[in-house]
Amino acid sequence: MSEEQKKAENRARPTTEEFRGFVREDWAERRPQATGESPAAPYAAARRSAVSKAFPGQRLIVPAGGLKVRSNDTDYVFRPHTAFAHLTGLGADREPDAVLILEPNGDGHEAILYFRPLGERDSDEFFADARYGEFWVGARPSLADIELELGLTAKHIDEFEAAAAKDAGEVVVRLVRDADRELTAVLDKARADNGAASESLEEQDDELAHLLSTLRLVKDEYEIEQMREAVAGTHVGFEAVIAELARAAELGRGERWIEGVFGLHARHQGNGVGYDSICAAGDHANTLHWIRNTGDVTEGELVLLDAGVEVDALYTADITRTLPVSGTFTDAQREIYDAVYAAQEAGIAAAKPGNKFSDVHAAAIRVIAEHLHAWGLLPEGVSVEDTLDTEHGQYHRRWMVHGTSHHLGLDVHDCALATRAEYMDAELTPGMVLTVEPGLYFKADDLKVPERFRGIGVRIEDDLVITAAGNENLSAAMPRSSADVEAWIADVREENA
């Protein structure tokens, strides 16, 4: 709670001793308790072991982050920092203000989770603290619960500050800086006060952040299973939207209706949406990051839905389908859609071990360029090879501006701190999870394209895991070709008639 909030605090408080005593009495012991180790725990332990080996003898600090004010005295729903979730196995809204420390202990590190454990019911926190009190926000785990669930040492958050910067002049202390800015400022000062060279702190911390990001490039078995669940939940959400397309067209502001329908199922199937859904009807599909979702849905037009369910473990799907509201593509829509589908097929075929990550984009964008050339949209005299020239061409990017792929996992754009050599130029290896998502975007006011194409935007996106034999399309059950999409819409509507 900010200082301004504290000054303006006007909630009723248990101010009399008589009332305090009354509140503390007669509560049954019905609080939830951990019953065993989390399925994520052994995988998180293996990840911590990899980090430990990379930084022997150093203290590593990974905060979950804190609650963030939405307005006045209400907070946003909490989501832990990605690195914290990855190294602890905690997902959903757990545990605000917690901090994981990997404390050097000779041969490796001891994992210690500092957090705010369940308060006793005879404490003022239980009833009077509207941000953390059990009466207001529900019960938290105890220290014993966390130790049982995660297989690490648990301590009260009040012990953290003293432990974090001790011997900082003798022990290298690294911190994930962007998880909690206020905590970073406090620890920067504490590290400097304890003898650490202040000018090197940010560089040291960046090295830790980089390793934690690239650690997610190859997913383990648990992570891939979570991705399967995220995709399955997303499939449910897409079919719910298809069932509501006609109603979205009737109601007005149909993009909002689609967003709400998908969000309902995302919240039911998992933790919620993994990112703000793009529910772009008509020409809005040509605005790549259209998340306003304020437009109408109209018969005869397309809806580009780019959305993904985030499961409780925080892994998210990222899938796009472009759907004809009427259930059938027009000739012009089909012509563009089939070009994008052909590009995606080429990109998927290139997603295999031994190829570079950038080969996926190269394969897909070549098909895009070939279609644009065949349609006569490239400048006169410019060939496919000319436009693919990165130094003097790139004319095709007017209609396909974004990359075809990105890594996917706990973040929708996962592993963002990887260098180009580790990402774009890296060889694909089994366990990597990535998207393949070419598109074509012809804005309604683009005079360089035929009138029949104007206002049509198409993207098709699927989530793949690289395997020893090639790849597995995790979202293969969601139809992709124009004919299959039409049949899919017809089947869903028949089922919901």
N, C-alpha and C positions, 0 to 999 in steps of 0.2 A: 504494500500500500504506500502511495506517495505521501510526502509530507503535507501536500495540499489536501489530500484526502483525509489524513489524520486530523488536520485542523477543522475540517468541515464535517467530521463524523457526527452524525446525529441519530444513530440507532439507539434504541433503548438498551441499557446495560443492567446487568444484575448488580445493583448498587448496594443492596442491604445484605447484611450477613445472614439474616433469616432466609432471604430468598436464595442466596448462594447455597446454603445448606439444603434447602428444599430441592433445588435443581440437581444436586449431587446424589440424592437418595433414590434407591429402589429401581435400579436398572438391571435387567436380566443380561446374562452373558451370552449374547447372540451375535457377536461380531464375527465376520468371516475370518477364517484362518487358512493359511497355506497348508495343503495336504500332502505336498510332495514337490519334487524338483520339476521345474518348468521344462517342456520339451526343447526350448531354446537354450537352456543353460549349458549343456556340454559344447554346443557350437560356439556360444559366446566365449566360453573358457578357451577354446582353441584359437579364437581370434585374439583374445588378450595375450595368449602365449606368443603369437606371432609378433605382436607389438612389443612385448617384453624382450624378445630376442633382438629386435631392431634398436632398442634403446637400453642396453644393459647398464645397471647401476644408476639409472636416472629416475626421478619422480615424475610421473605422468598424470596430469589432472584433466579430467573430462567431465565438465558440468552438463547436467540435463537442461539447464536454463530455468528461468523463473516464470511466474505468471505475468501476463502482459495486459495492461488496462485497455479495455475496449472503449469504455466511456465512463467517466466519473468513478463509481465504485463497482463496476462490473468488469470482469476479465474475459478475454478470449478463452475458448477451450484450449487447454494446455496440450502441446505436443512436444515431447522431449527432442533435444538435438539429435540429429541422425547418428553421429559418432557414439553418443551415449547409448542410444537404443541398440546399435550394432554390437557394442562391447558388453552390454549387460543382459540383453534379451528382453528388456522392458519395452512395452509398446503402449498403445492407446494414450491415456492421459497421465502416465506414471513417469516419474515422481517429481513434481515441481520442486525446484531448489536443491535437488539431490546432486551430489558430486561423486564421481568415481575416481579414486586414486589408485594407481598402480605404484606401490611402494617397494623400492628395491630391498631385497632381503637375502643377499648373498648370491645364490645361483640364478635367481629370477626376480619375480615381483609377487607381493601379496596384493590381491584385489580387495579394496576396502570401499564399501559404498556408504557414504555419509548422507543421511537423509533425515527428514522429520518423521519420526515414528509415531505410532498411535499414542495420543495423549490419554492420560487417565481421566475418568469422568468426575473426579473430584478436583480437577484443575479448572482454572478460569477459561483456558483455551476451549474446552469441550463445548461450552454454551456461548461464550462471549466473543470468540474470534470468528467473524463472518467469512474470513478468507480461508482459514485453515481448520476451524473447529469442526469436530465430528457432527455436531448438531446441525451445521449448515451445509457441509459438503460431503459428509459421509466418512466412514472409517478408513483409516490408512492401515497399512501393514505394521506389525511390530518388528523389532529388530530380529527376533527369532524367525518370523515369517520370511523375511528377506533372505536370511541365511539358508533356510530350508529350500526356498524357491530357486535361488540363483546360485547357490554353492559358493558363496564368497563371504567375507567378513562384513558385518553391518555395524555401523556406529552412528550415534546421534549427530546431527548436523552441527550442533553447538561445539563439537570437538574438531570440526574441520579446519577452521582458520589457523589454529595453533599448529596443526599437523602439516598444513599445505606448504608453508614457507620456511619451516625449520631447517637450519643448516644449508640455506639456499646458496651461501657462498662456497660451500664444499660439495654440495650435491646439485647437479644440473636439474632444474625444475622446468618442465614444459607444460603448457596449458593450451587447451582448445579455446582460442580467444573469442570467437564469434558466438559462442554458446550463451554467454552472459556478460554483457559489456560492463555492467557495474562490478561484477566479481573480478573481471579482468583488471580493472583499474585498481581495485583493492590489492590484488595479488601482485601486480606490477610493483606497487609501492612496497609491499611486504618483502618481495624478493630482493629489491634493491636495498632495503633497510637491513636485510640479513646477509648482504655481501655479494649478491649477484650483480653482474655488469649490466646496467639498465639498457645500454645501447644495443645489446645482443639479444634481448628478450624476445622481441617480435620475430627476429630471424629464427631463433630456436623454436618458437611456437609454430611458425609456418612449416617447419620440417615435420613436426608431429602431425599437423593438419593434413599435409600432403600424403603422408603414409596412411593415415586413417581413411582418406578418400580412395586411394589406389588399392587399399586392402579389399574394397568391395568390387573390384573389377571382375573377379571370378567368384561366383556364388557357390555356397556349399549346398548339400542336399536339403537341409532345412529351408534355406532361402528359396530354392527352386520350388519346393512344395508350397511355400507361402505365395509365390508368384502364380502357381496354378490356381490356388484358391482365389486370389485377386482377380484373375482372368475369368474364372467361373462366375464370380459375383457380378462382374462387369457384363457378362453375357446376359445374366438375368435382367440387369438394368436396361440394356439395349432392347431386349424384347418387350419390356414394359413400356418403353418409349414408342416402339413400333405400334403397339396396341393402342396408343393414345395419339398417333399422328393426326388422324381425322378430327379428333376433339380439339387438339391444339390449333388446328386451322380454323375451327368454328369459334373458339373462345376469344380470339384477339390476344395480343402479347404471347403468342404461342411459344416463343423461345423460352419465356419464363416457365411456362407449363412443362415443357420438356426438361428444363433444368430441375424443376421440382420433382418430377416423376423419377428421374434418374437419381437425384439426391435421396429421395425416400428409400429406394432400394439399396443404394450405397450404404446408407446408415443402417439398414436392416441386415444386409449381407456382411458388413464389416464395420470398420471404424467410421467410415464416411467416404467422401471423395478424396482422391489423392492429390487433386489440384482443382482449381476452378474450372468447371465444365465449359467447353465451347459448344454452344447450341445455336449454330449460325444458319439462318434460313436465307435463301436467295442470295443476293449480292453480299450479305454479311459474311458469307463463307470466304470471301476474298480478302477479308481483314483477318490476318493470320491468328492474332490473339484476341478474337472477339469474345469477351467474357461479360459484356454488358447484358446480353441476352434479353433485350427489351423489344425485339422486333416481332412482327406478325409472321405466322406460318401460312403459306398460301398454296392452294391446290395448283399443281402444275410445276411447282418449284422443287428445289432440292433442300434438304436439311443436312448440314455437315455436323455430326455429333462426335466430338473429341472428348472422351471422358474415361475415367478409370476408378474402380473401387479400391480403396485402401483398406486392407484387412487390419485386424486388431494389432498384429505384430508390426504394422506400419509399412509393409511392402505394398506397392501400388501397381496396378495395371495401367496401361496407356494405349487406348484403342480408338481408332476413328473409322466410322462408316459414314458414307454419304448416301442418303436415303431419299428416293422420290416420294413426295408427300402423297401423290395419287396412287402410288404402288407400281407405277410404270414409268420408265425413263422416256423422255422425248428423244427424237433422233439426234439432236445436237447434244443433249445431255449424255446419251449413250456413247456418242463418238468421243467425247472428252473422257468419260468414265473408263471406257475400254483402253484408252491410251495410258491412263494412270495405272490401271490394273496390269497392263503389259509391263510398265516400268517397275511396278512392285514385284512382279514375278521375276524379273531380271535381278532385282536387288536381293530377293530371298534366295535365289539360286547362288548368288555370290557370297552369302553369309555362311561360310564354312571354314573349318580349321585350315591354316596355311595361308588363307587370304588375309589381306589387311582390312582393318575396319573401314578405311576409306574406299576400298574396292566395292563395298555395297552401294555407296553413293555413286561411284563412277558408273557402275552397271545400270543403275536406275536412271541416272540423268542422261545417259546416252540415248536411251529409249525415248525419254521426254524430248530431247533435242531432235531426234529423227522425226517424231510426229510434228513438232513445230515447223521443221523444214518442209515436210510433205504438205503441210497446210499453207505454206508460203508466208509464214509469219516472221521468219528471220529476214534481216536486211538483204537486199538484192546482192547476189554474188557471194553471200556468206554460206559456207557449207556446214555440215554437222561438225566436221573436224575444226573448222574455223571457230565456231561458237564454243566448242569445248576447250579451246586454247585459253588457259587461265591468265595469260598476260595481255592478250589483245582481243579476246572474244567475250564469252559469258553473256551474249545477248539473250539466251534462253532464261536467264535469271529474272527477267521482267515478269515471267509467268510461273517460275518455280524458284523462289528466292532462298528457301531454307535447306538445311541438310536433310538427308534421307534417313539418318539413324542417330540414335543416342543410346547410351547405356541406361538401364532401368533397374530399379530396386527399391531401397528405402526412400530415395529421392526420385521424383519422376525424371529428372535429368541427373542421373547418378554419376558419382565419381568425377565431379566437376573440377576438382583440383589436379587431376592428372595432366601431365604435359602432353604436347602434341605427339611426342615420340611414344608416350604410354597409351595414347588414345587413338587419334586419327591414323597414325603411322604404325600402330601396333598390330601384331599378328593376332587373329582371332583364335581363341583357345576354348576347349570345352568348359562349360560352366558360365561363360559370359551370357548375359541376358541383354538383348537390345531390340530396339524397334526398327521396323522398315516402313517408311511413311512418305512416299512421293506424293506430289499433288500438282494440279494445274489450276491457276487462279486468273480468271478473266474478268476484270472489274467492269462494272456497268458503263463506265465512262472511258473505257480504253478504246480509242479510235484505231489502234493498230490491229485489232482483231475483227473478224466478221461479226456482223450484228447478231447472228444466231448464237454466237458464243458468249456475248456480253452478259455479265451478271451471273455466270455459272462458275462455281468453285467446287473442286473435287479433291478430296484426300482419302486415301485408304491406308490404314495403319494397323500393323499386327505386332505381337510381342513374341520374339524368338529366343530360345536358348540354344547356344552352340553345343553340338554333340560331337563325339568322335567321328560319326558317320556323315555329319553335315550340320543340320539344325532340326529342331522341333518347333513347329509353329504352335505356341501355347494357345493361341486364339483361333486355331483352324476350324473349330466348330461353328464359328460365326461366319456365315457366307460372305464371299468377296466379289465374285464375278457379277456382272450386271444381271445376267439371267438368274443366277442363284439368289441375288439380293431381292429381285422381284418375287421369286418363289417364296423366299423367307417372309417377306411382308405379307404375301397372300396366306401363308400357313398360320402366321401369328394372328392375323385378323380373323381367320376362320375359327381358330381355337378360342378366341375371345368374343366371338359373335353371340 
